[in-house]
Amino acid sequence: MVEVGPGEAIQIRSLNAISGDVAFLGIPNENGIRMAVADYGQIGGHDVEVGTGMDDLCSADGGQAAAQILVADQDVVGVIGTSCSGAATAASPLISAAGMVMISGSNTSPALTSDLAGTAGKNYHAGYYRTAHNDLYQGAAAANFALDVLGVSTAAAIHDGDPYTEGLATAFADAFKAGGGTITGFTAVNKGDSDMVPVLTEVAAGAPELLFFPIFQPEGDFIVQQAPTVSGLEDTVMMAADGLLNTNFLAVAESQGMYFSGPDVRYGSNYNQST
């Protein structure tokens, strides 16, 4: 338990991906935290301080290293983050064990909370919460769109082994099969790979009408650029998710005509309060 004395500030910390290819997600998260603290004001007569933002590096190693620093600070009561589910799987156990609260605005891996029946996921720890959706919903939405709107009956999926990408690819594949479709391939690339031809050739062997690859940059760039060069994928429909829904990826010429799944962020006229 943390005691906040008279005149002392409540200490919370931001733990988000503020460098690298996923900074487009983490930096707005951190800015939003600071805006919210300034807008909300005092709590019980105490100011709230965020301190220096910490970087989760969008990785398990980054999440663990940052969490070790955070739990060593006995004045901190809670953490807002991480940006990436992979970082959360390593940070959450440490933060939970320290009796602290962790709230993420963008983690979506089902393993961090529960399945739709309420069964706890393998990476759930007490004190962990999120305001983002569960990817079981996003995977189903992507699969239903592919089946019902695009009219495809066969699909393949590629992930990179990260809890977010693998969880979303699995949710898509399960929902696609449940809807009557056939998954012709389910495979992975390694983070850092640039030659995607071998894995794309493997995928092409199943002749999928659609390829779902809910991964990040730069691997997503290489997949969409190299897929048209692989025999059997020239006319395959490409679909990704919110991990690639950013201006840098959309600037890649081959991304034109793709489909993406992700949250609806049209907040309407009351967007300031909605966010």
Beta strands, then each sheet from edge to edge (+ up, - down):
strand 1: 10-16
strand 2: 48-49
strand 3: 54-55
strand 4: 76-81
strand 5: 101-104
strand 6: 128-130
strand 7: 154-159
strand 8: 182-188
strand 9: 210-212
strand 10: 237-240
strand 11: 259-260
sheet 1: 2+ 1+ 3+
sheet 2: 2+ 1+ 4+ 5+ 6+
sheet 3: 8+ 7+ 9+ 10+ 11+
end
